[in-house]
Amino acid sequence: MVRELIQQAEPASYHIVAGDRIHDIMAARDNGLISIGCAYGYGFDEIKEADYVAQSASEIKTIIDQVFSAR
């Protein structure tokens, strides 16, 4: 599903996957994307491999801002 969304997006757009399960992290990795593990969800132990970890939903925006300002 992630690959299909990327193919439909604008060519110059950036993509990040945020989720609380290992499948979310794997989807990001399989498609060369940055992953944000959501520690407030169900799969806390599953997000260890994420590029970033958000402790709350509001922290996701902060992480995204940091990622894009570094590019």
Secondary structure, 3 states (H helix, E strand, C coil): CHHHHHHHCCCCCCCEEEECCHHHHHHHHHCCCEEEEECCCCCHHHHCCCCEEECCHHHHHHHHHHHHHCC
